[in-house]
Amino acid sequence: MHSYQDDVVAWANEQAHLLRSKRFDLLDLHHLAEEIDDVGKSEQRELASRLAVLLAHLLKWQYQPERRGASWESTIREQRRAVARRLRNTPSLRTCLDDPDWLEDVWLDARMAASQETGIEFDHFPAACPWTCSSLLEDNSPPGDA
């Protein structure tokens, strides 16, 4: 038997084999439960990352109009599509969009990224996100201002 701590990939393959073989008595239930929980957390992190990139680019678009270009517009469009695709493929992630704490963390990440990428002071950006979740996913061109 492979150890979860020593080689998680070998352990995962072994656990899958045990499941398919219906050898439930040999399963490492504790670590299996942790890994299943981690799948959901990973999906949430991916959604948060995509949304933070989208928001950071919308901030850059709004606060540096003289630097607007096809690259920023392309990134905004791609992140909108990626967020929409993730929500379509994993509908339960929509609950994240209703969680004010989760959204606050995403907004904080977006503000930090926009500040680092633009040189604009962090506090110059709004403390609260000026866009609604539904407006963020609209594929309008060019991206709308807040």
Backbone as JSON, one array per atom type, in Angstrom:
{
  "sequence": "MHSYQDDVVAWANEQAHLLRSKRFDLLDLHHLAEEIDDVGKSEQRELASRLAVLLAHLLKWQYQPERRGASWESTIREQRRAVARRLRNTPSLRTCLDDPDWLEDVWLDARMAASQETGIEFDHFPAACPWTCSSLLEDNSPPGDA",
  "N": [[0.84, -1.17, 0.0], [0.49, 2.23, -0.81], [1.63, 5.23, 0.73], [-0.13, 8.13, 1.64], [1.29, 10.43, 2.38], [3.83, 9.93, 1.36], [3.72, 9.55, -1.46], [1.53, 11.02, -3.2], [0.32, 10.77, -5.71], [0.71, 8.07, -6.49], [-0.66, 6.97, -4.35], [-3.26, 7.98, -4.85], [-3.87, 6.74, -7.29], [-3.89, 4.1, -6.43], [-6.0, 4.19, -4.57], [-8.14, 4.73, -6.29], [-8.14, 2.39, -7.79], [-8.78, 0.57, -5.76], [-11.37, 1.46, -5.16], [-12.7, 0.94, -7.62], [-12.47, -1.79, -7.61], [-14.07, -2.43, -5.57], [-13.08, -2.69, -3.0], [-13.59, -1.63, -0.38], [-12.92, -1.82, 2.29], [-10.21, -1.42, 2.41], [-9.72, 1.2, 1.85], [-8.38, 4.48, 2.3], [-10.01, 6.35, 4.06], [-10.06, 8.77, 5.49], [-8.1, 10.45, 4.22], [-9.09, 10.34, 1.63], [-11.52, 11.73, 1.91], [-10.51, 14.27, 2.55], [-9.19, 14.88, 0.14], [-11.35, 14.98, -1.64], [-12.74, 17.16, -0.59], [-10.8, 19.07, -1.18], [-10.95, 19.22, -3.96], [-13.26, 20.74, -4.45], [-12.45, 23.13, -3.22], [-10.32, 23.8, -4.85], [-11.61, 24.33, -7.27], [-13.04, 26.58, -6.49], [-10.9, 28.31, -5.97], [-9.84, 28.59, -8.54], [-11.96, 29.89, -9.87], [-12.01, 32.25, -8.34], [-9.47, 33.28, -8.95], [-9.66, 33.75, -11.73], [-11.72, 35.64, -11.74], [-10.57, 37.69, -10.23], [-8.47, 38.48, -11.94], [-9.99, 39.42, -14.09], [-11.35, 41.57, -12.83], [-9.16, 43.17, -12.06], [-8.17, 43.92, -14.55], [-10.36, 45.34, -15.5], [-10.3, 47.47, -13.73], [-7.82, 48.6, -14.47], [-8.5, 49.32, -17.06], [-10.45, 51.24, -16.58], [-9.09, 53.16, -14.99], [-6.79, 53.85, -16.36], [-7.22, 55.05, -19.03], [-5.76, 56.0, -21.17], [-4.0, 54.0, -21.76], [-5.38, 51.91, -22.75], [-5.93, 49.06, -24.74], [-5.81, 46.53, -27.35], [-4.83, 44.21, -26.16], [-5.52, 44.35, -23.41], [-8.29, 44.42, -23.69], [-8.71, 41.95, -24.88], [-7.87, 40.25, -22.82], [-9.81, 40.82, -20.89], [-12.13, 39.95, -22.22], [-11.49, 37.19, -22.5], [-11.24, 36.36, -19.81], [-13.84, 36.84, -18.92], [-15.2, 34.95, -20.48], [-13.99, 32.62, -19.48], [-14.74, 32.63, -16.76], [-17.53, 32.49, -17.04], [-17.72, 30.01, -18.34], [-16.69, 28.29, -16.36], [-18.64, 28.63, -14.39], [-20.82, 27.63, -15.78], [-20.06, 24.96, -16.17], [-19.75, 24.08, -13.59], [-22.14, 24.56, -11.78], [-22.69, 24.88, -9.03], [-20.79, 26.58, -8.08], [-21.79, 29.1, -8.28], [-22.79, 29.89, -5.86], [-20.65, 31.03, -4.59], [-20.55, 33.57, -5.66], [-22.53, 34.8, -4.29], [-21.56, 35.1, -1.81], [-20.51, 37.37, 0.41], [-18.06, 37.63, 1.8], [-16.29, 36.02, 0.34], [-16.35, 37.34, -2.12], [-15.31, 39.78, -1.31], [-12.68, 39.08, -0.72], [-11.79, 38.37, -3.29], [-12.05, 40.85, -4.57], [-10.19, 42.33, -3.12], [-7.81, 41.03, -3.91], [-7.89, 41.71, -6.62], [-7.69, 44.52, -6.55], [-5.15, 44.76, -5.39], [-3.55, 43.56, -7.38], [-4.09, 45.27, -9.56], [-3.06, 47.66, -8.56], [-0.33, 47.03, -8.28], [0.31, 46.53, -10.95], [-0.19, 48.92, -12.23], [0.9, 50.99, -10.79], [-0.66, 52.74, -9.48], [-1.9, 53.97, -6.45], [-3.07, 51.67, -4.01], [-5.26, 52.39, -2.33], [-6.52, 54.22, -3.9], [-8.27, 52.98, -5.53], [-11.72, 51.89, -5.51], [-13.12, 50.92, -2.33], [-15.07, 49.01, -2.27], [-16.34, 46.7, -4.65], [-17.32, 48.11, -7.72], [-18.88, 46.94, -9.63], [-21.58, 44.78, -10.52], [-22.06, 41.25, -10.15], [-23.44, 40.13, -12.3], [-23.1, 42.08, -14.28], [-20.39, 41.89, -14.69], [-20.06, 39.6, -16.15], [-21.17, 40.1, -18.58], [-20.62, 40.25, -22.01], [-19.66, 42.75, -23.21], [-18.51, 45.24, -25.52], [-16.55, 48.04, -26.04], [-15.2, 47.11, -22.78], [-17.41, 47.96, -20.13], [-17.52, 50.95, -18.16], [-17.43, 51.56, -14.63]],
  "CA": [[0.0, 0.0, 0.0], [1.22, 3.49, -0.87], [1.3, 6.2, 1.75], [-0.58, 9.45, 1.17], [2.35, 11.39, 2.63], [5.05, 9.63, 0.59], [3.52, 9.69, -2.91], [0.09, 11.23, -3.31], [-0.16, 10.28, -7.01], [0.61, 6.61, -6.39], [-1.74, 6.72, -3.41], [-4.54, 8.26, -5.53], [-4.1, 5.66, -8.26], [-4.23, 2.91, -5.65], [-7.33, 4.38, -4.02], [-9.08, 4.57, -7.41], [-8.19, 0.95, -8.09], [-9.54, -0.07, -4.68], [-12.79, 1.81, -5.36], [-13.23, 0.18, -8.77], [-12.48, -3.21, -7.23], [-15.0, -2.51, -4.45], [-12.31, -3.08, -1.8], [-13.85, -0.48, 0.48], [-12.27, -2.02, 3.58], [-8.81, -1.01, 2.33], [-9.63, 2.61, 1.49], [-7.89, 5.47, 3.25], [-11.19, 7.21, 4.04], [-9.73, 10.11, 5.99], [-7.43, 11.23, 3.18], [-10.02, 10.45, 0.5], [-12.45, 12.83, 2.22], [-9.76, 15.51, 2.41], [-8.95, 15.13, -1.28], [-12.62, 15.38, -2.25], [-12.94, 18.55, -0.16], [-9.84, 19.91, -1.9], [-11.42, 19.43, -5.34], [-14.16, 21.89, -4.4], [-11.65, 24.32, -2.92], [-9.53, 24.1, -6.05], [-12.53, 24.95, -8.22], [-13.3, 27.93, -6.0], [-9.69, 29.12, -6.18], [-9.74, 28.89, -9.97], [-12.95, 30.92, -10.14], [-11.54, 33.49, -7.7], [-8.33, 33.77, -9.71], [-10.16, 34.29, -13.0], [-12.51, 36.83, -11.45], [-9.64, 38.74, -9.8], [-7.79, 38.97, -13.14], [-10.99, 40.22, -14.8], [-11.56, 42.83, -12.1], [-7.93, 43.98, -12.14], [-8.11, 44.51, -15.89], [-11.4, 46.36, -15.59], [-9.77, 48.64, -13.02], [-6.81, 49.21, -15.32], [-9.24, 49.91, -18.18], [-11.14, 52.44, -16.11], [-8.2, 54.16, -14.39], [-5.72, 54.22, -17.28], [-7.82, 55.02, -20.36], [-4.74, 56.29, -22.18], [-3.23, 52.78, -22.02], [-6.28, 50.88, -23.25], [-5.51, 48.47, -25.99], [-6.39, 45.24, -27.73], [-4.4, 43.18, -25.22], [-6.38, 44.42, -22.22], [-9.65, 44.04, -24.09], [-8.67, 40.51, -25.1], [-7.81, 39.6, -21.51], [-11.13, 40.99, -20.28], [-13.06, 39.02, -22.89], [-11.12, 35.8, -22.18], [-11.57, 36.07, -18.42], [-15.3, 36.74, -18.85], [-15.58, 33.64, -21.02], [-13.51, 31.56, -18.58], [-15.6, 32.64, -15.58], [-18.84, 31.98, -17.46], [-17.57, 28.58, -18.63], [-16.53, 27.61, -15.08], [-19.96, 28.63, -13.75], [-21.69, 26.73, -16.56], [-19.63, 23.58, -15.95], [-19.86, 23.77, -12.16], [-23.15, 25.52, -11.35], [-22.69, 25.11, -7.59], [-19.88, 27.69, -7.8], [-22.55, 30.36, -8.24], [-22.97, 30.29, -4.47], [-19.52, 31.9, -4.24], [-20.89, 34.93, -6.07], [-23.46, 35.33, -3.3], [-20.86, 35.14, -0.53], [-19.83, 38.68, 0.48], [-16.67, 37.48, 2.25], [-15.54, 35.48, -0.79], [-16.23, 38.43, -3.09], [-14.42, 40.79, -0.74], [-11.31, 38.58, -0.92], [-11.48, 38.49, -4.72], [-11.89, 42.28, -4.85], [-8.9, 42.71, -2.53], [-6.78, 40.52, -4.82], [-7.95, 42.5, -7.86], [-7.14, 45.85, -6.26], [-3.7, 44.62, -5.2], [-2.94, 43.32, -8.69], [-4.19, 46.5, -10.37], [-2.13, 48.63, -7.99], [1.02, 46.6, -8.64], [0.51, 46.59, -12.4], [-0.35, 50.28, -12.74], [1.58, 51.99, -9.96], [-1.69, 53.55, -8.82], [-2.03, 53.6, -5.04], [-4.12, 50.71, -3.68], [-6.42, 53.07, -1.76], [-7.16, 55.04, -4.93], [-9.36, 52.16, -6.09], [-12.85, 51.82, -4.57], [-13.04, 49.91, -1.29], [-16.03, 47.96, -2.65], [-16.42, 46.49, -6.11], [-18.37, 48.93, -8.31], [-19.62, 46.17, -10.63], [-22.35, 43.63, -10.06], [-21.58, 40.01, -10.75], [-24.05, 39.93, -13.62], [-22.49, 42.98, -15.26], [-19.03, 41.42, -14.96], [-20.09, 38.5, -17.11], [-21.67, 40.56, -19.89], [-19.52, 40.34, -22.98], [-19.84, 43.97, -23.98], [-17.28, 45.71, -26.1], [-15.47, 47.76, -25.09], [-15.7, 46.87, -21.42], [-18.1, 49.11, -19.55], [-16.96, 51.58, -16.96], [-18.3, 51.41, -13.44]],
  "C": [[0.9, 1.25, 0.0], [0.72, 4.45, 0.2], [0.91, 7.53, 1.1], [0.55, 10.47, 1.29], [3.57, 11.17, 1.73], [4.9, 9.86, -0.9], [2.02, 9.79, -3.18], [-0.46, 10.72, -4.65], [-0.31, 8.76, -6.99], [-0.53, 6.23, -5.45], [-3.09, 6.91, -4.09], [-4.87, 7.16, -6.53], [-4.53, 4.38, -7.54], [-5.65, 3.02, -5.08], [-8.4, 4.22, -5.1], [-9.24, 3.1, -7.77], [-9.01, 0.22, -7.01], [-11.04, 0.22, -4.81], [-13.41, 0.99, -6.48], [-13.36, -1.31, -8.46], [-13.43, -3.48, -6.07], [-14.33, -3.07, -3.19], [-12.39, -1.94, -0.79], [-13.15, -0.59, 1.83], [-10.82, -1.56, 3.59], [-8.62, 0.48, 2.04], [-9.11, 3.46, 2.64], [-8.96, 6.58, 3.3], [-10.89, 8.64, 4.5], [-9.12, 10.97, 4.88], [-8.29, 11.36, 1.92], [-10.99, 11.61, 0.71], [-11.75, 14.17, 2.07], [-9.54, 15.87, 0.94], [-10.23, 15.57, -2.0], [-12.96, 16.82, -1.86], [-12.03, 19.49, -0.95], [-10.24, 20.16, -3.35], [-12.33, 20.65, -5.38], [-13.4, 23.18, -4.14], [-10.83, 24.75, -4.12], [-10.39, 24.8, -7.1], [-12.85, 26.39, -7.8], [-12.1, 28.84, -6.2], [-9.52, 29.51, -7.64], [-10.73, 29.98, -10.36], [-12.5, 32.26, -9.57], [-10.39, 34.1, -8.49], [-8.77, 34.42, -11.02], [-10.91, 35.6, -12.78], [-11.6, 37.99, -11.01], [-8.88, 39.32, -10.99], [-8.74, 39.85, -13.95], [-11.17, 41.58, -14.13], [-10.34, 43.74, -12.17], [-7.84, 44.65, -13.5], [-9.21, 45.55, -16.1], [-10.98, 47.63, -14.85], [-8.73, 49.35, -13.86], [-7.47, 49.94, -16.49], [-9.86, 51.24, -17.77], [-10.16, 53.54, -15.68], [-7.02, 54.55, -15.27], [-6.25, 54.19, -18.72], [-6.8, 55.27, -21.48], [-3.93, 55.05, -22.56], [-4.1, 51.64, -22.54], [-5.77, 50.34, -24.58], [-6.14, 47.11, -26.21], [-6.03, 44.14, -26.73], [-5.27, 43.18, -23.97], [-7.79, 43.97, -22.56], [-9.74, 42.52, -24.29], [-8.66, 39.75, -23.77], [-9.16, 39.69, -20.81], [-12.13, 40.02, -20.89], [-12.78, 37.57, -22.5], [-11.49, 35.45, -20.74], [-13.09, 35.99, -18.23], [-15.76, 35.37, -19.36], [-15.19, 32.52, -20.07], [-14.36, 31.48, -17.32], [-16.96, 32.05, -15.93], [-18.79, 30.47, -17.72], [-17.47, 27.79, -17.33], [-17.88, 27.54, -14.36], [-20.94, 27.71, -14.47], [-21.36, 25.27, -16.27], [-19.76, 23.13, -14.5], [-20.85, 24.77, -11.55], [-23.14, 25.81, -9.85], [-21.72, 26.23, -7.2], [-20.6, 29.03, -7.75], [-22.79, 30.83, -6.81], [-21.82, 31.18, -4.0], [-19.86, 33.35, -4.55], [-21.87, 35.6, -5.12], [-22.83, 35.47, -1.92], [-20.05, 36.43, -0.43], [-18.37, 38.57, 0.92], [-15.79, 36.98, 1.11], [-15.31, 36.58, -1.81], [-15.28, 39.52, -2.6], [-12.95, 40.37, -0.92], [-10.89, 38.7, -2.38], [-11.22, 39.94, -5.08], [-10.56, 42.79, -4.31], [-7.75, 42.26, -3.43], [-6.73, 41.35, -6.1], [-7.34, 43.88, -7.65], [-5.62, 45.79, -6.09], [-3.0, 44.43, -6.54], [-2.95, 44.58, -9.54], [-3.2, 47.55, -9.87], [-0.69, 48.29, -8.38], [1.3, 46.8, -10.12], [0.47, 48.01, -12.95], [0.5, 51.31, -12.01], [0.62, 52.94, -9.28], [-1.82, 53.04, -7.38], [-3.25, 52.7, -4.82], [-5.4, 51.41, -3.21], [-7.12, 54.0, -2.75], [-8.34, 54.3, -5.57], [-10.48, 52.06, -5.05], [-12.68, 50.68, -3.56], [-13.97, 48.73, -1.59], [-16.11, 47.88, -4.17], [-17.59, 47.29, -6.7], [-19.24, 48.18, -9.34], [-20.43, 45.07, -9.96], [-21.8, 42.39, -10.74], [-22.17, 39.8, -12.14], [-23.43, 40.85, -14.66], [-21.07, 42.54, -15.61], [-19.0, 40.37, -16.06], [-20.64, 38.89, -18.48], [-20.48, 40.75, -20.83], [-19.74, 41.57, -23.85], [-18.48, 44.48, -24.48], [-17.42, 47.18, -26.44], [-16.04, 47.57, -23.69], [-16.32, 48.14, -20.84], [-17.37, 49.67, -18.35], [-17.95, 51.41, -15.83], [-19.23, 52.6, -13.35]]
}
